[in-house]
Amino acid sequence: MNLLHHWLAAAAVLSLCACTTAPLPTRPSPVSSTDAAFALTGYEPAFYRALLQNGHDSPDRLESVRLLRAPIRIYLRTTDEAGRAIDENTLAMTERVLRDSALIWSGGTFGISEVLRGTASRERVAGWITVKWSAAPMIGRCGRSTVGTDGGFIELDGSGACSCGSATRVYPRLIRHELGHAMGYYHTDGVDDVMYGRTISADACDLSPSSRERRHAQLAHTPSFAASGS
């Protein structure tokens, strides 16, 4: 995946209902993570580093935390890159899952304030995430996204090759996973996590964030923890 300055292409790479990890590009200089003992039941420093600092895929080169911390506006493209229309069932499911998932990934602190549909783009426009569709199958993957980038994007396979047996072109877990990346999260090592970055089973295509993902998303958006420099 190519990088343009701080635009990080996401690590989510799926094939139908499977997910594999792509090589990671060069990244900015890491910052130290904190292992301070916070009074929050279930805080796991290693899991926090994986989810927030890419500690699973790149344990020797941790990222700075790059969470989006303000309400998001979504520009949902209604055509693929070739100009062909995306069906209403797929668009409606995508919008619903995005709205539900943003509140979870923000630790319950904010959600999506607006969803605008159209054939243009809001990439690189502050406050927006653009959801766009490939026209041909995305070889070796079902989606990709920027990581914690204001004005970033999510790109989904619009060909229908990633339906995972559903009546829509993509499946809910994929959308939750890519939105997680777009809002600043990385891969984890737990098969029950939405941000798990490897092969998944067909019965996991509608998976919702796990309890530990939700717990650490809440922690990450706690002002005192964020201010600690994690």
C-alpha beads as a LAMMPS data file, in Angstrom:
LAMMPS data file: protein, C-alpha beads

230 atoms
229 bonds

1 atom types
1 bond types

-500.0 500.0 xlo xhi
-500.0 500.0 ylo yhi
-500.0 500.0 zlo zhi

Masses

1 110.0

Atoms # bond

1 1 1 0.000 0.000 0.000
2 1 1 1.269 3.442 -0.859
3 1 1 1.503 6.275 1.632
4 1 1 1.059 9.973 0.998
5 1 1 2.700 11.758 3.913
6 1 1 0.651 10.921 7.043
7 1 1 -2.088 9.096 5.165
8 1 1 -1.682 5.574 6.521
9 1 1 -3.248 2.815 4.477
10 1 1 -5.012 0.451 6.848
11 1 1 -3.745 -3.005 7.685
12 1 1 -7.096 -4.726 7.155
13 1 1 -6.736 -7.039 4.184
14 1 1 -9.523 -9.521 3.620
15 1 1 -10.450 -12.091 1.039
16 1 1 -14.138 -12.953 1.123
17 1 1 -14.593 -13.910 4.793
18 1 1 -10.864 -14.189 5.455
19 1 1 -8.444 -11.592 6.721
20 1 1 -4.673 -11.526 6.384
21 1 1 -2.084 -8.950 7.330
22 1 1 -0.243 -6.975 4.669
23 1 1 3.341 -5.713 5.094
24 1 1 3.379 -2.402 6.918
25 1 1 4.902 0.693 5.307
26 1 1 7.383 3.049 6.901
27 1 1 5.760 4.924 9.748
28 1 1 6.461 8.076 11.786
29 1 1 8.819 8.011 14.733
30 1 1 7.311 6.088 17.647
31 1 1 6.545 7.506 21.044
32 1 1 6.756 5.725 24.361
33 1 1 3.674 3.932 25.583
34 1 1 2.676 4.055 29.202
35 1 1 2.229 1.055 31.461
36 1 1 0.964 3.245 34.295
37 1 1 -1.529 1.518 36.557
38 1 1 -4.894 3.128 35.925
39 1 1 -7.826 2.399 38.151
40 1 1 -9.936 0.797 35.451
41 1 1 -10.987 -2.815 35.788
42 1 1 -9.654 -4.923 32.955
43 1 1 -6.976 -2.557 31.655
44 1 1 -4.414 -4.645 29.740
45 1 1 -1.285 -2.671 28.782
46 1 1 -0.235 -5.120 26.041
47 1 1 -3.689 -5.105 24.466
48 1 1 -3.838 -1.315 24.682
49 1 1 -0.522 -1.079 22.823
50 1 1 -1.818 -3.453 20.138
51 1 1 -5.118 -1.659 19.651
52 1 1 -3.858 1.916 19.936
53 1 1 -0.175 1.756 18.931
54 1 1 0.089 -1.096 16.426
55 1 1 1.821 -3.265 18.997
56 1 1 0.573 -6.528 17.496
57 1 1 1.758 -6.043 13.921
58 1 1 4.782 -3.938 14.822
59 1 1 5.782 -4.560 18.459
60 1 1 9.246 -3.065 18.027
61 1 1 8.033 0.147 16.457
62 1 1 5.038 1.507 18.297
63 1 1 2.900 4.257 16.824
64 1 1 1.771 7.414 18.529
65 1 1 -1.909 7.304 19.451
66 1 1 -3.826 8.898 16.577
67 1 1 -7.468 8.610 17.598
68 1 1 -10.133 10.811 16.096
69 1 1 -11.745 12.575 19.058
70 1 1 -14.617 14.597 17.598
71 1 1 -17.955 13.768 15.973
72 1 1 -17.535 12.423 12.446
73 1 1 -19.287 13.224 9.215
74 1 1 -19.446 10.468 6.615
75 1 1 -19.487 11.016 2.881
76 1 1 -20.931 7.763 1.511
77 1 1 -20.292 7.394 -2.187
78 1 1 -23.204 5.972 -4.140
79 1 1 -21.162 4.763 -7.117
80 1 1 -18.015 2.715 -7.483
81 1 1 -14.820 4.039 -9.037
82 1 1 -16.164 3.163 -12.505
83 1 1 -19.346 5.166 -11.937
84 1 1 -21.642 2.180 -11.449
85 1 1 -24.373 2.558 -8.831
86 1 1 -24.124 0.771 -5.467
87 1 1 -27.429 -0.851 -4.544
88 1 1 -29.601 0.680 -1.825
89 1 1 -29.459 -2.407 0.430
90 1 1 -25.662 -2.161 0.592
91 1 1 -25.709 1.596 1.173
92 1 1 -28.365 1.359 3.903
93 1 1 -26.567 -1.457 5.727
94 1 1 -23.253 0.381 5.479
95 1 1 -24.739 3.574 6.908
96 1 1 -26.468 1.716 9.739
97 1 1 -23.321 -0.163 10.749
98 1 1 -21.181 2.964 10.574
99 1 1 -23.574 4.876 12.835
100 1 1 -23.761 2.063 15.397
101 1 1 -20.035 1.362 15.384
102 1 1 -18.730 4.929 15.658
103 1 1 -20.292 5.299 19.095
104 1 1 -18.588 2.088 20.242
105 1 1 -15.156 3.033 18.871
106 1 1 -15.413 6.454 20.522
107 1 1 -15.969 4.812 23.895
108 1 1 -19.490 6.220 23.942
109 1 1 -18.291 9.823 23.732
110 1 1 -19.472 10.769 20.235
111 1 1 -20.946 9.367 17.061
112 1 1 -21.577 10.281 13.455
113 1 1 -23.178 13.691 13.167
114 1 1 -24.028 13.525 9.473
115 1 1 -24.087 11.064 6.585
116 1 1 -24.098 12.635 3.155
117 1 1 -24.475 10.507 0.040
118 1 1 -23.177 11.452 -3.386
119 1 1 -20.786 10.743 -6.225
120 1 1 -18.026 13.160 -5.205
121 1 1 -15.622 12.878 -2.244
122 1 1 -14.653 14.585 0.996
123 1 1 -11.147 13.134 1.184
124 1 1 -8.697 15.500 2.891
125 1 1 -11.553 17.675 4.118
126 1 1 -11.397 18.139 7.889
127 1 1 -14.178 16.486 9.849
128 1 1 -15.070 13.951 7.146
129 1 1 -14.411 10.302 6.354
130 1 1 -15.186 9.294 2.778
131 1 1 -16.468 5.771 2.152
132 1 1 -15.732 4.718 -1.408
133 1 1 -16.051 1.532 -3.472
134 1 1 -13.677 -0.310 -5.762
135 1 1 -15.092 -1.410 -9.102
136 1 1 -13.045 -4.603 -9.449
137 1 1 -12.266 -7.137 -6.724
138 1 1 -9.560 -5.868 -4.376
139 1 1 -6.988 -8.621 -4.828
140 1 1 -6.159 -10.232 -1.493
141 1 1 -8.356 -7.926 0.527
142 1 1 -11.888 -6.612 1.012
143 1 1 -11.119 -3.149 2.340
144 1 1 -8.523 -0.617 3.391
145 1 1 -8.538 2.711 5.178
146 1 1 -6.462 5.503 6.568
147 1 1 -5.634 5.264 10.284
148 1 1 -6.836 8.069 12.541
149 1 1 -6.641 10.656 9.746
150 1 1 -8.931 13.671 9.751
151 1 1 -10.271 13.791 6.211
152 1 1 -9.422 10.132 5.682
153 1 1 -11.144 7.388 3.759
154 1 1 -12.484 3.864 3.867
155 1 1 -12.393 1.894 0.635
156 1 1 -14.554 -1.218 0.349
157 1 1 -14.734 -3.891 -2.339
158 1 1 -17.783 -2.911 -4.391
159 1 1 -17.597 -5.857 -6.776
160 1 1 -19.721 -8.204 -4.664
161 1 1 -16.804 -10.578 -4.105
162 1 1 -16.835 -9.761 -0.371
163 1 1 -20.490 -10.388 0.466
164 1 1 -19.630 -13.234 2.862
165 1 1 -22.891 -14.914 1.840
166 1 1 -25.077 -11.869 2.519
167 1 1 -27.411 -10.010 0.158
168 1 1 -25.164 -6.948 0.318
169 1 1 -21.823 -6.364 -1.382
170 1 1 -19.882 -6.294 1.879
171 1 1 -20.504 -7.660 5.343
172 1 1 -20.979 -5.789 8.646
173 1 1 -17.813 -6.920 10.408
174 1 1 -15.707 -5.571 7.534
175 1 1 -17.294 -2.139 7.904
176 1 1 -16.753 -2.163 11.679
177 1 1 -13.132 -3.219 11.170
178 1 1 -12.351 -0.534 8.604
179 1 1 -14.118 2.163 10.624
180 1 1 -11.998 1.062 13.584
181 1 1 -8.870 1.739 11.517
182 1 1 -10.254 5.040 10.259
183 1 1 -10.898 6.165 13.836
184 1 1 -7.392 5.216 14.960
185 1 1 -7.257 1.524 15.906
186 1 1 -4.913 -1.258 14.800
187 1 1 -4.972 -5.054 14.637
188 1 1 -5.289 -7.268 17.704
189 1 1 -4.493 -10.924 18.380
190 1 1 -7.947 -12.127 19.481
191 1 1 -10.204 -14.002 17.074
192 1 1 -13.209 -12.608 18.966
193 1 1 -12.085 -9.021 18.305
194 1 1 -13.410 -7.019 15.360
195 1 1 -9.877 -5.661 14.910
196 1 1 -8.425 -9.166 14.640
197 1 1 -6.335 -9.017 11.479
198 1 1 -6.177 -12.564 10.218
199 1 1 -8.443 -15.329 8.930
200 1 1 -11.990 -15.277 10.241
201 1 1 -14.729 -17.883 9.992
202 1 1 -17.947 -17.391 8.030
203 1 1 -19.968 -17.119 11.234
204 1 1 -17.927 -14.066 12.277
205 1 1 -19.043 -11.856 9.381
206 1 1 -21.448 -9.903 11.605
207 1 1 -19.143 -9.768 14.618
208 1 1 -19.400 -6.750 16.923
209 1 1 -16.529 -5.301 18.985
210 1 1 -15.547 -7.541 21.883
211 1 1 -15.862 -6.574 25.523
212 1 1 -12.141 -5.850 25.774
213 1 1 -12.226 -3.702 22.633
214 1 1 -15.122 -1.719 24.083
215 1 1 -13.391 -1.426 27.462
216 1 1 -10.158 -0.120 25.976
217 1 1 -11.969 2.237 23.603
218 1 1 -13.635 3.744 26.664
219 1 1 -10.270 3.967 28.390
220 1 1 -8.623 5.583 25.376
221 1 1 -11.265 8.330 25.376
222 1 1 -11.004 9.003 29.109
223 1 1 -9.516 12.516 29.371
224 1 1 -7.140 11.659 32.211
225 1 1 -5.762 8.668 30.333
226 1 1 -5.438 10.525 27.038
227 1 1 -3.612 13.340 28.843
228 1 1 -1.084 10.870 30.246
229 1 1 0.642 10.652 26.859
230 1 1 -0.350 7.059 26.079

Bonds

1 1 1 2
2 1 2 3
3 1 3 4
4 1 4 5
5 1 5 6
6 1 6 7
7 1 7 8
8 1 8 9
9 1 9 10
10 1 10 11
11 1 11 12
12 1 12 13
13 1 13 14
14 1 14 15
15 1 15 16
16 1 16 17
17 1 17 18
18 1 18 19
19 1 19 20
20 1 20 21
21 1 21 22
22 1 22 23
23 1 23 24
24 1 24 25
25 1 25 26
26 1 26 27
27 1 27 28
28 1 28 29
29 1 29 30
30 1 30 31
31 1 31 32
32 1 32 33
33 1 33 34
34 1 34 35
35 1 35 36
36 1 36 37
37 1 37 38
38 1 38 39
39 1 39 40
40 1 40 41
41 1 41 42
42 1 42 43
43 1 43 44
44 1 44 45
45 1 45 46
46 1 46 47
47 1 47 48
48 1 48 49
49 1 49 50
50 1 50 51
51 1 51 52
52 1 52 53
53 1 53 54
54 1 54 55
55 1 55 56
56 1 56 57
57 1 57 58
58 1 58 59
59 1 59 60
60 1 60 61
61 1 61 62
62 1 62 63
63 1 63 64
64 1 64 65
65 1 65 66
66 1 66 67
67 1 67 68
68 1 68 69
69 1 69 70
70 1 70 71
71 1 71 72
72 1 72 73
73 1 73 74
74 1 74 75
75 1 75 76
76 1 76 77
77 1 77 78
78 1 78 79
79 1 79 80
80 1 80 81
81 1 81 82
82 1 82 83
83 1 83 84
84 1 84 85
85 1 85 86
86 1 86 87
87 1 87 88
88 1 88 89
89 1 89 90
90 1 90 91
91 1 91 92
92 1 92 93
93 1 93 94
94 1 94 95
95 1 95 96
96 1 96 97
97 1 97 98
98 1 98 99
99 1 99 100
100 1 100 101
101 1 101 102
102 1 102 103
103 1 103 104
104 1 104 105
105 1 105 106
106 1 106 107
107 1 107 108
108 1 108 109
109 1 109 110
110 1 110 111
111 1 111 112
112 1 112 113
113 1 113 114
114 1 114 115
115 1 115 116
116 1 116 117
117 1 117 118
118 1 118 119
119 1 119 120
120 1 120 121
121 1 121 122
122 1 122 123
123 1 123 124
124 1 124 125
125 1 125 126
126 1 126 127
127 1 127 128
128 1 128 129
129 1 129 130
130 1 130 131
131 1 131 132
132 1 132 133
133 1 133 134
134 1 134 135
135 1 135 136
136 1 136 137
137 1 137 138
138 1 138 139
139 1 139 140
140 1 140 141
141 1 141 142
142 1 142 143
143 1 143 144
144 1 144 145
145 1 145 146
146 1 146 147
147 1 147 148
148 1 148 149
149 1 149 150
150 1 150 151
151 1 151 152
152 1 152 153
153 1 153 154
154 1 154 155
155 1 155 156
156 1 156 157
157 1 157 158
158 1 158 159
159 1 159 160
160 1 160 161
161 1 161 162
162 1 162 163
163 1 163 164
164 1 164 165
165 1 165 166
166 1 166 167
167 1 167 168
168 1 168 169
169 1 169 170
170 1 170 171
171 1 171 172
172 1 172 173
173 1 173 174
174 1 174 175
175 1 175 176
176 1 176 177
177 1 177 178
178 1 178 179
179 1 179 180
180 1 180 181
181 1 181 182
182 1 182 183
183 1 183 184
184 1 184 185
185 1 185 186
186 1 186 187
187 1 187 188
188 1 188 189
189 1 189 190
190 1 190 191
191 1 191 192
192 1 192 193
193 1 193 194
194 1 194 195
195 1 195 196
196 1 196 197
197 1 197 198
198 1 198 199
199 1 199 200
200 1 200 201
201 1 201 202
202 1 202 203
203 1 203 204
204 1 204 205
205 1 205 206
206 1 206 207
207 1 207 208
208 1 208 209
209 1 209 210
210 1 210 211
211 1 211 212
212 1 212 213
213 1 213 214
214 1 214 215
215 1 215 216
216 1 216 217
217 1 217 218
218 1 218 219
219 1 219 220
220 1 220 221
221 1 221 222
222 1 222 223
223 1 223 224
224 1 224 225
225 1 225 226
226 1 226 227
227 1 227 228
228 1 228 229
229 1 229 230
